[in-house]
């Protein structure tokens, strides 16, 4: 497609990049929600958030970098979001975290960490794992542990913490 053709559909390069990133966020959030819906409990839901996130992005590290690292590595002006764009993103957070938070809240156990924050921390921990994976693999130095070992250990930590809230 020509540059002129692209600008027929997108008013600017920034809008085009946002739409690419938005599609990654939206589809990934739906996959996490689908996985979490099968979890029997809040702790299992946290494990599902981690597993789904890592398994989804591990074979697609370029999508991960575009969705979660572009704004950090290309400077603050590379992806400035409008209020309308933020309005489109906010519901994705509910898709991504809402069911896990709900399952944690169902346990009706007081805890040190509020359920939605707990789900958010599980998700961001999975993103951190992916960041490290991308960093070392880009240097030709694979991680010492397999994806499955990393997912299992990180999920286990969050599930144990959730069981002892």
Beta strands, then each sheet from edge to edge (+ up, - down):
end
